[in-house]
């Protein structure tokens, strides 16, 4: 019996399935991926402007490991009324990272991939500290978009599933469009 091919086919080329493993009380820190990239990613929350950095480095496999510098749960549970479990927004972020890693090999200089839609179900809670794996499998094109099936699992089983679409865009065009939108910084 032939061995199953665990790779996605994009534009006639085969790419490995990408998985993203992280600790449920993490957001970003050290990311290991199959592509060579060194970067810093800064995220800003509405009023706090809290910055979180991601250092990306190469690894021999196709998984992403994330170690904590910030929590993936509410920092002020008394006010925000969030339980100490993995937040849905964080699960979605890691699903997006996994899908973005699949497209990394298709990018030309000056390009990046951006999420255009996501439809997920967060089906089970994951306690703080548990290991979670987010997986993105390319399922086919939709016009200029790339469609993915995304799944998140912890040690107990599946915790989330859905579909995600991404587009490859020119960074300069994206930034110019954002400036023209009139939103203040």
Backbone as a printed PyTorch tensor [residue, N CA C, xyz], in Angstrom:
tensor([[[  0.8470,  -1.1740,   0.0000],
         [  0.0000,   0.0000,   0.0000],
         [  0.8950,   1.2410,   0.0000]],

        [[  0.6220,   2.2450,  -0.8910],
         [  1.4540,   3.4430,  -0.9260],
         [  1.2970,   4.2530,   0.3600]],

        [[  2.3920,   4.9110,   0.7350],
         [  2.3890,   5.7570,   1.9290],
         [  1.5400,   7.0020,   1.6640]],

        [[  0.7220,   7.4000,   2.6390],
         [ -0.1370,   8.5810,   2.4910],
         [  0.7250,   9.8320,   2.3730]],

        [[  0.3640,  10.7050,   1.4570],
         [  1.0760,  11.9700,   1.2850],
         [  0.4220,  13.0070,   2.1800]],

        [[  1.1470,  13.4570,   3.1840],
         [  0.6160,  14.3980,   4.1680],
         [  0.9260,  15.8380,   3.7740]],

        [[  0.9020,  16.1320,   2.4640],
         [  1.2320,  17.4690,   2.0120],
         [  0.0830,  18.0510,   1.2010]],

        [[ -0.0180,  19.3650,   1.2140],
         [ -1.0230,  20.0760,   0.4370],
         [ -0.4360,  20.4350,  -0.9210]],

        [[ -1.2690,  20.4500,  -1.9500],
         [ -0.8130,  20.8160,  -3.2850],
         [ -1.3140,  22.2220,  -3.5870]],

        [[ -0.3790,  23.1560,  -3.8160],
         [ -0.7050,  24.5440,  -4.1270],
         [  0.0040,  24.8960,  -5.4240]],

        [[ -0.7450,  25.3660,  -6.4090],
         [ -0.1830,  25.7410,  -7.7050],
         [  0.7070,  24.6390,  -8.2800]],

        [[  0.2650,  23.3940,  -8.1500],
         [  1.0070,  22.2750,  -8.7080],
         [  2.1780,  21.7930,  -7.8630]],

        [[  2.5200,  22.5150,  -6.8010],
         [  3.6240,  22.1360,  -5.9160],
         [  3.0640,  21.5250,  -4.6400]],

        [[  3.7860,  20.5740,  -4.0690],
         [  3.3630,  19.9590,  -2.8130],
         [  4.0880,  20.6280,  -1.6530]],

        [[  3.3340,  20.9970,  -0.6130],
         [  3.8840,  21.6140,   0.5830],
         [  3.4300,  20.8270,   1.7960]],

        [[  4.2880,  20.7020,   2.8100],
         [  3.9090,  19.9440,   4.0020],
         [  2.7430,  20.5890,   4.7310]],

        [[  1.9410,  19.7420,   5.3620],
         [  0.8950,  20.2080,   6.2540],
         [  1.5760,  20.9710,   7.3720]],

        [[  1.0370,  22.0920,   7.7890],
         [  1.6660,  22.8840,   8.8360],
         [  0.8980,  22.7280,  10.1360]],

        [[  1.6030,  22.4820,  11.2010],
         [  0.9860,  22.4290,  12.5190],
         [  1.6220,  23.4730,  13.4100]],

        [[  0.8750,  23.9360,  14.3620],
         [  1.3270,  24.9740,  15.2740],
         [  1.0560,  24.4870,  16.6900]],

        [[  2.0920,  24.2480,  17.4740],
         [  1.9170,  23.7830,  18.8500],
         [  2.2200,  24.9150,  19.8100]],

        [[  1.4190,  25.0610,  20.8230],
         [  1.6500,  26.1120,  21.8050],
         [  1.0670,  25.7120,  23.1360]],

        [[  1.4840,  26.4170,  24.1510],
         [  1.0030,  26.1960,  25.4950],
         [ -0.2150,  27.0840,  25.6890]],

        [[ -1.2780,  26.5960,  26.2990],
         [ -2.5340,  27.3380,  26.3810],
         [ -2.4310,  28.6320,  27.1670]],

        [[ -1.3890,  28.8350,  27.9590],
         [ -1.2560,  30.1170,  28.6460],
         [ -0.2480,  31.0040,  27.9300]],

        [[ -0.0690,  30.7720,  26.6290],
         [  0.8920,  31.5540,  25.8590],
         [  0.2310,  32.3950,  24.7950]],

        [[  0.9680,  33.3800,  24.3160],
         [  0.5290,  34.1510,  23.1720],
         [  1.5890,  34.0310,  22.0910]],

        [[  2.7290,  34.6720,  22.2560],
         [  3.8140,  34.5750,  21.2860],
         [  5.1490,  34.6630,  22.0010]],

        [[  6.1550,  34.0960,  21.4550],
         [  7.5390,  34.3080,  21.8790],
         [  8.4500,  33.6720,  20.8590]],

        [[  8.8470,  32.4260,  21.0740],
         [  9.7470,  31.7790,  20.1170],
         [  8.9250,  30.9520,  19.1530]],

        [[  9.0320,  31.2370,  17.8850],
         [  8.2990,  30.4930,  16.8670],
         [  9.3260,  29.7780,  16.0020]],

        [[  9.1530,  28.4740,  15.8600],
         [ 10.0330,  27.7080,  14.9800],
         [  9.2060,  27.2440,  13.7900]],

        [[  9.7220,  27.4640,  12.5960],
         [  8.9880,  27.0790,  11.3940],
         [  9.9380,  26.4580,  10.3850]],

        [[  9.3770,  25.9080,   9.3250],
         [ 10.1960,  25.2540,   8.3150],
         [ 10.8540,  26.2540,   7.3800]],

        [[ 10.4630,  27.5140,   7.4440],
         [ 11.0430,  28.5270,   6.5720],
         [ 12.0210,  29.3880,   7.3560]],

        [[ 13.0330,  29.9030,   6.6860],
         [ 14.0310,  30.7400,   7.3400],
         [ 13.5150,  32.1810,   7.3440]],

        [[ 13.3020,  32.7190,   8.5250],
         [ 12.7560,  34.0630,   8.6600],
         [ 13.1360,  34.6050,  10.0170]],

        [[ 13.6220,  35.8170,  10.0660],
         [ 13.8720,  36.4760,  11.3400],
         [ 13.0730,  37.7620,  11.3260]],

        [[ 12.2650,  37.9530,  12.3390],
         [ 11.3430,  39.0780,  12.3350],
         [ 10.8910,  39.4060,  13.7420]],

        [[ 10.2450,  40.5360,  13.9070],
         [  9.5570,  40.8820,  15.1460],
         [  8.1370,  41.2560,  14.7750]],

        [[  7.1840,  40.7130,  15.4850],
         [  5.7830,  41.0250,  15.2530],
         [  5.2780,  41.7860,  16.4610]],

        [[  4.6570,  42.9300,  16.2560],
         [  4.1240,  43.7130,  17.3610],
         [  2.6130,  43.7620,  17.2480]],

        [[  1.9310,  43.4110,  18.3030],
         [  0.4780,  43.4800,  18.3560],
         [  0.0920,  44.5930,  19.3150]],

        [[ -0.9080,  45.3640,  18.9790],
         [ -1.3780,  46.4300,  19.8600],
         [ -2.8110,  46.1610,  20.2660]],

        [[ -3.0670,  46.2450,  21.5660],
         [ -4.4340,  46.1470,  22.0510],
         [ -4.9910,  47.5610,  22.1270]],

        [[ -6.3000,  47.6830,  22.0330],
         [ -6.9780,  48.9760,  21.9420],
         [ -6.3170,  50.1010,  22.7280]],

        [[ -6.5240,  50.1580,  24.0350],
         [ -6.0320,  51.3010,  24.7850],
         [ -4.6830,  51.0690,  25.4360]],

        [[ -4.3490,  49.8170,  25.7230],
         [ -3.1120,  49.5570,  26.4590],
         [ -1.8730,  49.6310,  25.5710]],

        [[ -2.0310,  49.4800,  24.2700],
         [ -0.9080,  49.4890,  23.3280],
         [  0.1850,  48.5240,  23.7710]],

        [[ -0.2170,  47.4340,  24.4230],
         [  0.7560,  46.4360,  24.8820],
         [  1.3930,  45.7650,  23.6800]],

        [[  2.6900,  45.6490,  23.7040],
         [  3.4120,  45.0260,  22.5960],
         [  3.8300,  43.6150,  22.9520]],

        [[  3.6800,  42.7400,  22.0090],
         [  4.1080,  41.3570,  22.1600],
         [  5.0090,  41.0600,  20.9730]],

        [[  6.1550,  40.4760,  21.2180],
         [  7.1150,  40.2250,  20.1560],
         [  7.2330,  38.7450,  19.8440]],

        [[  7.4020,  38.4450,  18.6010],
         [  7.6060,  37.0560,  18.1800],
         [  8.9500,  36.9650,  17.4740]],

        [[  9.8140,  36.1330,  17.9590],
         [ 11.0940,  35.8830,  17.3030],
         [ 10.9510,  34.6090,  16.4990]],

        [[ 11.1500,  34.7180,  15.1940],
         [ 10.9350,  33.5770,  14.3220],
         [ 12.2760,  33.0020,  13.8920]],

        [[ 12.4430,  31.7110,  14.0310],
         [ 13.6880,  31.0730,  13.6170],
         [ 13.3910,  29.7450,  12.9390]],

        [[ 14.3880,  29.1930,  12.2970],
         [ 14.1750,  27.9830,  11.5140],
         [ 14.2470,  26.7140,  12.3580]],

        [[ 13.6090,  25.6790,  11.8960],
         [ 13.6090,  24.3740,  12.5480],
         [ 13.6020,  23.3170,  11.4580]],

        [[ 13.7910,  22.0630,  11.8380],
         [ 13.8350,  21.0080,  10.8350],
         [ 12.4710,  20.4240,  10.5240]],

        [[ 11.4540,  20.7640,  11.2870],
         [ 10.1300,  20.2080,  10.9990],
         [  9.1480,  21.3200,  10.6620]],

        [[  7.8920,  20.9650,  10.4890],
         [  6.8850,  21.9280,  10.0770],
         [  5.9560,  22.3350,  11.2030]],

        [[  6.4410,  22.2760,  12.4310],
         [  5.5880,  22.6810,  13.5430],
         [  6.0560,  24.0140,  14.0920]],

        [[  5.1570,  24.7200,  14.7000],
         [  5.4610,  25.9990,  15.3260],
         [  5.3240,  25.8250,  16.8260]],

        [[  6.3560,  26.1890,  17.5680],
         [  6.3100,  26.1240,  19.0210],
         [  6.2390,  27.5350,  19.5530]],

        [[  5.3540,  27.7720,  20.4770],
         [  5.2130,  29.1010,  21.0490],
         [  5.3850,  29.0240,  22.5540]],

        [[  6.2900,  29.8360,  23.0760],
         [  6.5370,  29.8870,  24.5090],
         [  6.1110,  31.2550,  25.0230]],

        [[  5.6090,  31.3000,  26.2280],
         [  4.9190,  32.5000,  26.6680],
         [  5.8080,  33.6690,  27.0460]],

        [[  5.3510,  34.8660,  26.6680],
         [  5.8090,  36.1230,  27.2380],
         [  4.5930,  36.8860,  27.7430]],

        [[  3.4290,  36.5120,  27.3060],
         [  2.1450,  37.0930,  27.7070],
         [  1.1460,  35.9580,  27.8400]],

        [[  0.0930,  36.1520,  28.5740],
         [ -0.8990,  35.0960,  28.7140],
         [ -1.9440,  35.1890,  27.6170]],

        [[ -2.5380,  34.0580,  27.3130],
         [ -3.6010,  33.9880,  26.3140],
         [ -4.9580,  34.0690,  26.9960]],

        [[ -4.9310,  34.4030,  28.2600],
         [ -6.1750,  34.5850,  29.0030],
         [ -6.2230,  36.0240,  29.4710]],

        [[ -7.3400,  36.4480,  29.9590],
         [ -7.4930,  37.8220,  30.4060],
         [ -6.4890,  38.1450,  31.5020]],

        [[ -5.8860,  39.3430,  31.4260],
         [ -4.9270,  39.7330,  32.4520],
         [ -5.6120,  40.2840,  33.6930]],

        [[ -6.8750,  40.6240,  33.6030],
         [ -7.6090,  41.1290,  34.7560],
         [ -8.9610,  40.4300,  34.7950]],

        [[ -8.9590,  39.1810,  35.2480],
         [-10.1630,  38.3500,  35.2180],
         [-11.3040,  38.9270,  36.0440]],

        [[-10.9900,  39.7030,  37.0820],
         [-12.0530,  40.2750,  37.9100],
         [-12.8900,  41.2770,  37.1260]],

        [[-12.2470,  42.0760,  36.3000],
         [-12.9660,  43.0830,  35.5120],
         [-13.5240,  42.4690,  34.2330]],

        [[-12.6850,  41.7260,  33.5250],
         [-13.0650,  41.1880,  32.2230],
         [-13.9670,  39.9660,  32.3080]],

        [[-14.0120,  39.3040,  33.4550],
         [-14.8820,  38.1530,  33.6820],
         [-14.5940,  36.9920,  32.7310]],

        [[-13.3260,  36.7270,  32.4780],
         [-12.9380,  35.6010,  31.6420],
         [-12.4010,  34.4790,  32.5200]],

        [[-12.7510,  33.2260,  32.2160],
         [-12.1940,  32.0990,  32.9700],
         [-10.7410,  31.8540,  32.5670]],

        [[-10.0070,  31.0960,  33.3650],
         [ -8.6000,  30.7990,  33.0820],
         [ -8.5020,  29.6110,  32.1190]],

        [[ -8.9920,  29.8290,  30.9080],
         [ -8.9190,  28.8370,  29.8350],
         [ -8.4300,  29.5380,  28.5700]],

        [[ -8.0590,  28.7570,  27.5730],
         [ -7.6160,  29.3170,  26.3010],
         [ -8.7410,  30.1410,  25.6810]],

        [[ -8.4550,  31.3960,  25.3570],
         [ -9.4440,  32.2790,  24.7430],
         [ -9.6570,  31.9010,  23.2750]],

        [[-10.8810,  32.0290,  22.8030],
         [-11.1960,  31.7300,  21.4000],
         [-10.3550,  32.5850,  20.4620]],

        [[-10.1800,  33.8520,  20.8020],
         [ -9.3920,  34.7360,  19.9350],
         [ -7.9550,  34.2510,  19.7890]],

        [[ -7.3930,  33.6860,  20.8410],
         [ -6.0260,  33.1670,  20.7700],
         [ -5.9790,  31.8890,  19.9280]],

        [[ -6.9890,  31.0510,  20.0690],
         [ -7.0480,  29.8380,  19.2610],
         [ -7.1050,  30.2140,  17.7770]],

        [[ -7.9270,  31.2050,  17.4440],
         [ -8.0370,  31.6800,  16.0610],
         [ -6.6910,  32.2120,  15.5810]],

        [[ -6.0020,  32.9790,  16.4250],
         [ -4.7000,  33.5320,  16.0350],
         [ -3.7200,  32.4250,  15.6740]],

        [[ -3.6860,  31.3540,  16.4510],
         [ -2.7630,  30.2710,  16.1590],
         [ -3.1860,  29.4770,  14.9310]],

        [[ -4.4830,  29.3720,  14.6740],
         [ -4.9430,  28.7360,  13.4380],
         [ -4.4730,  29.5580,  12.2360]],

        [[ -4.5620,  30.8870,  12.3590],
         [ -4.1090,  31.7630,  11.2790],
         [ -2.6070,  31.6500,  11.0620]],

        [[ -1.8410,  31.5730,  12.1520],
         [ -0.3910,  31.4310,  12.0320],
         [ -0.0510,  30.1450,  11.2810]],

        [[ -0.7240,  29.0560,  11.6150],
         [ -0.4630,  27.7830,  10.9390],
         [ -0.7360,  27.9010,   9.4410]],

        [[ -1.8500,  28.5360,   9.0600],
         [ -2.1800,  28.7070,   7.6380],
         [ -1.1750,  29.6300,   6.9500]],

        [[ -0.7740,  30.6930,   7.6260],
         [  0.2050,  31.6200,   7.0510],
         [  1.5280,  30.9110,   6.7850]],

        [[  1.9100,  29.9760,   7.6440],
         [  3.1490,  29.2230,   7.4610],
         [  3.0870,  28.3510,   6.2070]],

        [[  1.9280,  27.8100,   5.8830],
         [  1.7940,  27.0070,   4.6650],
         [  2.0860,  27.8760,   3.4440]],

        [[  1.6090,  29.1170,   3.4520],
         [  1.7860,  30.0130,   2.3050],
         [  3.1540,  30.6790,   2.2640]],

        [[  3.9170,  30.6090,   3.3330],
         [  5.2100,  31.2920,   3.4170],
         [  6.1090,  30.9810,   2.2200]],

        [[  6.1010,  29.7530,   1.7710],
         [  6.9780,  29.3510,   0.6690],
         [  6.5670,  29.9480,  -0.6760]],

        [[  5.3460,  30.4510,  -0.7870],
         [  4.8690,  31.0380,  -2.0410],
         [  5.1370,  32.5340,  -2.1390]],

        [[  5.5370,  33.1560,  -1.0380],
         [  5.6860,  34.6070,  -1.0040],
         [  6.9470,  35.0770,  -1.7180]],

        [[  6.7960,  36.1750,  -2.4650],
         [  7.9300,  36.8560,  -3.0770],
         [  8.3420,  37.9820,  -2.1400]],

        [[  9.5430,  38.5280,  -2.3050],
         [  9.9300,  39.6760,  -1.4800],
         [  8.8940,  40.7920,  -1.6100]],

        [[  8.5210,  41.4050,  -0.4890],
         [  7.5330,  42.4780,  -0.4930],
         [  6.1020,  41.9970,  -0.3940]],

        [[  5.9070,  40.7040,  -0.1730],
         [  4.5620,  40.1490,  -0.0440],
         [  4.3760,  39.5110,   1.3240]],

        [[  3.1120,  39.3800,   1.7090],
         [  2.7320,  38.6110,   2.8820],
         [  1.3430,  38.0640,   2.6500]],

        [[  0.9380,  37.1330,   3.5040],
         [ -0.4300,  36.6270,   3.3840],
         [ -1.2590,  37.2190,   4.5120]],

        [[ -2.5120,  37.5040,   4.2030],
         [ -3.4340,  38.0710,   5.1920],
         [ -4.7030,  37.2300,   5.2290]],

        [[ -5.2640,  37.1160,   6.4050],
         [ -6.5290,  36.4160,   6.5480],
         [ -7.6570,  37.2580,   5.9930]],

        [[ -8.5580,  36.6390,   5.2520],
         [ -9.7090,  37.3580,   4.7070],
         [-11.0150,  36.8870,   5.3260]],

        [[-11.0390,  35.6490,   5.8150],
         [-12.2290,  35.1660,   6.5240],
         [-11.8540,  33.9600,   7.3710]],

        [[-12.6260,  33.7710,   8.4220],
         [-12.4580,  32.5900,   9.2590],
         [-13.8130,  32.2420,   9.8440]],

        [[-14.1300,  30.9650,   9.8580],
         [-15.3880,  30.4830,  10.4220],
         [-15.0370,  29.2650,  11.2640]],

        [[-15.0710,  29.4270,  12.5760],
         [-14.6450,  28.3320,  13.4470],
         [-15.6760,  28.0530,  14.5280]],

        [[-15.5510,  26.8740,  15.0930],
         [-16.3060,  26.4870,  16.2770],
         [-15.2880,  26.1450,  17.3520]],

        [[-15.4060,  26.7730,  18.5160],
         [-14.5500,  26.4620,  19.6650],
         [-15.3670,  25.5010,  20.5100]],

        [[-15.0680,  24.2120,  20.4130],
         [-15.9510,  23.1700,  20.9350],
         [-15.6370,  22.6570,  22.3330]],

        [[-14.4540,  22.9530,  22.8690],
         [-14.1100,  22.4490,  24.2030],
         [-13.1130,  23.3880,  24.8720]],

        [[-13.1960,  23.5290,  26.2000],
         [-12.2470,  24.3990,  26.9020],
         [-10.8850,  23.7260,  27.0540]],

        [[ -9.8440,  24.5380,  27.0810],
         [ -8.4890,  24.0620,  27.3320],
         [ -7.9590,  24.8240,  28.5340]],

        [[ -7.5750,  24.1280,  29.6030],
         [ -7.0850,  24.8280,  30.7900],
         [ -5.7380,  25.4940,  30.5450]],

        [[ -5.4490,  26.5450,  31.3010],
         [ -4.1600,  27.2190,  31.2110],
         [ -3.0560,  26.2090,  31.4560]],

        [[ -2.0250,  26.2620,  30.6390],
         [ -0.8920,  25.3690,  30.7840],
         [ -0.9260,  24.1360,  29.9120]],

        [[ -2.0670,  23.8160,  29.3190],
         [ -2.1620,  22.6250,  28.4650],
         [ -1.5280,  22.8970,  27.1000]],

        [[ -0.9680,  21.8630,  26.4830],
         [ -0.3890,  21.9860,  25.1450],
         [ -1.5040,  21.8950,  24.1150]],

        [[ -1.4810,  22.8100,  23.1520],
         [ -2.4830,  22.8470,  22.0880],
         [ -1.7550,  22.8530,  20.7500]],

        [[ -2.2920,  22.1300,  19.7850],
         [ -1.7370,  22.1080,  18.4360],
         [ -2.7800,  22.6430,  17.4690]],

        [[ -2.3890,  23.6320,  16.6670],
         [ -3.2590,  24.1640,  15.6170],
         [ -2.7180,  23.6590,  14.2880]],

        [[ -3.5930,  23.1720,  13.4390],
         [ -3.2160,  22.5660,  12.1720],
         [ -3.9550,  23.2740,  11.0470]],

        [[ -3.2620,  23.5470,   9.9540],
         [ -3.8830,  24.1590,   8.7800],
         [ -3.5870,  23.2900,   7.5710]],

        [[ -4.6230,  22.8730,   6.8680],
         [ -4.4600,  22.0490,   5.6700],
         [ -5.0520,  22.7990,   4.4810]],

        [[ -4.2350,  23.0310,   3.4630],
         [ -4.7000,  23.6930,   2.2490],
         [ -5.6860,  22.7730,   1.5420]],

        [[ -6.8810,  23.3220,   1.2210],
         [ -7.8870,  22.4840,   0.5650],
         [ -8.1960,  22.9210,  -0.8590]],

        [[ -7.7090,  24.0930,  -1.2750],
         [ -7.9130,  24.5010,  -2.6580],
         [ -8.0690,  25.9940,  -2.8280]],

        [[ -8.0210,  26.4430,  -4.0890],
         [ -8.1740,  27.8670,  -4.3720],
         [ -9.6420,  28.2830,  -4.4220]],

        [[ -9.8770,  29.5500,  -4.1910],
         [-11.1970,  30.1620,  -4.3600],
         [-10.9200,  31.5220,  -4.9890]],

        [[-10.8620,  31.5430,  -6.3160],
         [-10.4390,  32.7530,  -7.0090],
         [ -8.9850,  33.0290,  -6.6600]],

        [[ -8.7090,  34.2230,  -6.1250],
         [ -7.3490,  34.5820,  -5.7200],
         [ -7.0490,  34.1830,  -4.2770]],

        [[ -8.0140,  33.5780,  -3.6160],
         [ -7.8470,  33.2070,  -2.2090],
         [ -7.3740,  31.7640,  -2.0710]],

        [[ -6.7640,  31.4880,  -0.9360],
         [ -6.3000,  30.1470,  -0.5860],
         [ -7.1570,  29.6600,   0.5750]],

        [[ -7.8190,  28.5120,   0.4130],
         [ -8.7220,  27.9850,   1.4410],
         [ -8.0170,  26.9240,   2.2830]],

        [[ -8.2980,  26.9730,   3.5950],
         [ -7.7040,  26.0260,   4.5360],
         [ -8.7680,  25.4320,   5.4410]],

        [[ -8.5100,  24.1920,   5.8500],
         [ -9.2470,  23.5870,   6.9540],
         [ -8.3290,  23.7720,   8.1630]],

        [[ -8.8640,  24.2940,   9.2690],
         [ -8.0590,  24.5190,  10.4680],
         [ -8.6390,  23.7280,  11.6310]],

        [[ -7.7560,  23.1400,  12.4200],
         [ -8.1640,  22.3230,  13.5600],
         [ -7.2360,  22.6450,  14.7230]],

        [[ -7.7950,  22.7360,  15.9240],
         [ -6.9960,  22.8920,  17.1410],
         [ -7.3040,  21.7160,  18.0580]],

        [[ -6.2430,  21.1690,  18.6610],
         [ -6.3880,  20.0170,  19.5580],
         [ -5.5520,  20.2480,  20.8070]],

        [[ -6.0120,  19.7020,  21.9290],
         [ -5.1700,  19.6260,  23.1160],
         [ -4.9780,  18.1560,  23.4460]],

        [[ -4.3750,  17.8590,  24.5980],
         [ -4.0980,  16.4620,  24.9430],
         [ -5.3710,  15.6220,  25.0320]],

        [[ -6.5090,  16.2450,  25.3160],
         [ -7.7710,  15.5160,  25.4600],
         [ -8.4890,  15.3060,  24.1300]],

        [[ -8.0940,  16.0180,  23.0850],
         [ -8.7540,  15.8760,  21.7900],
         [ -8.9940,  17.2120,  21.1180]],

        [[ -9.8870,  17.2090,  20.1450],
         [-10.1800,  18.4080,  19.3640],
         [-10.8780,  19.4650,  20.2140]],

        [[-10.4100,  20.7230,  20.0940],
         [-11.0320,  21.8330,  20.8250],
         [-11.6120,  22.8860,  19.8840]],

        [[-11.2600,  22.8230,  18.6010],
         [-11.7880,  23.7830,  17.6440],
         [-11.5490,  23.3210,  16.2230]],

        [[-12.4300,  23.7710,  15.3210],
         [-12.3490,  23.3720,  13.9120],
         [-13.0290,  24.4450,  13.0830]],

        [[-12.5800,  24.5800,  11.8420],
         [-13.2550,  25.5180,  10.9640],
         [-12.5740,  25.6610,   9.6200]],

        [[-12.9540,  26.7280,   8.9220],
         [-12.3770,  27.0350,   7.6170],
         [-11.7790,  28.4350,   7.6740]],

        [[-10.7480,  28.6410,   6.8640],
         [-10.0270,  29.9090,   6.8730],
         [ -9.5760,  30.2040,   5.4520]],

        [[ -9.6450,  31.4750,   5.0480],
         [ -9.1760,  31.8920,   3.7290],
         [ -8.1240,  32.9680,   3.8930]],

        [[ -7.1110,  32.9120,   3.0320],
         [ -6.0330,  33.8940,   3.0530],
         [ -5.7770,  34.3850,   1.6340]],

        [[ -5.2170,  35.5860,   1.5410],
         [ -4.8130,  36.1690,   0.2620],
         [ -3.3460,  36.5600,   0.3620]],

        [[ -2.6540,  36.5120,  -0.7550],
         [ -1.2810,  37.0100,  -0.8140],
         [ -1.3550,  38.4220,  -1.3700]],

        [[ -0.7660,  39.3690,  -0.6310],
         [ -0.8500,  40.7860,  -1.0090],
         [  0.5350,  41.4280,  -0.9730]],

        [[  0.6370,  42.5500,  -1.6640],
         [  1.8490,  43.3660,  -1.6160],
         [  1.7960,  44.1930,  -0.3310]],

        [[  2.8670,  44.1770,   0.4460],
         [  2.9010,  44.8880,   1.7260],
         [  2.6840,  46.3830,   1.5230]],

        [[  3.3650,  46.9840,   0.5490],
         [  3.2500,  48.4270,   0.3150],
         [  1.8130,  48.8140,  -0.0300]],

        [[  1.1690,  48.0250,  -0.8580],
         [ -0.2180,  48.3170,  -1.2440],
         [ -1.1500,  48.2240,  -0.0340]],

        [[ -0.9400,  47.2180,   0.7960],
         [ -1.7500,  47.0510,   2.0000],
         [ -1.5690,  48.2380,   2.9430]],

        [[ -0.3190,  48.6380,   3.1800],
         [ -0.0480,  49.7630,   4.0780],
         [ -0.5960,  51.0690,   3.5230]],

        [[ -0.4690,  51.2910,   2.2080],
         [ -1.0240,  52.5060,   1.5960],
         [ -2.5410,  52.5320,   1.7120]],

        [[ -3.1780,  51.3830,   1.5110],
         [ -4.6290,  51.3030,   1.6590],
         [ -5.0660,  51.6100,   3.0780]],

        [[ -4.2890,  51.1540,   4.0500],
         [ -4.6170,  51.4320,   5.4520],
         [ -4.4870,  52.9200,   5.7550]],

        [[ -3.4660,  53.5700,   5.1900],
         [ -3.2840,  55.0150,   5.4000],
         [ -4.4460,  55.7980,   4.8030]],

        [[ -4.9220,  55.3660,   3.6390],
         [ -6.0180,  56.0560,   2.9590],
         [ -7.3560,  55.8620,   3.6490]],

        [[ -7.4530,  54.8630,   4.5250],
         [ -8.7350,  54.5820,   5.1840],
         [ -9.1580,  55.6930,   6.1310]],

        [[ -8.1940,  56.5210,   6.5520],
         [ -8.5320,  57.6300,   7.4400],
         [ -8.5060,  57.2750,   8.9110]],

        [[ -8.2050,  56.0400,   9.2400],
         [ -8.1280,  55.6450,  10.6520],
         [ -6.8960,  56.2750,  11.2770]],

        [[ -7.0500,  56.7750,  12.4970],
         [ -5.9120,  57.3970,  13.1740],
         [ -5.0570,  56.3350,  13.8430]],

        [[ -3.8050,  56.6940,  14.1040],
         [ -2.8800,  55.7390,  14.7330],
         [ -2.8860,  55.8770,  16.2230]]])
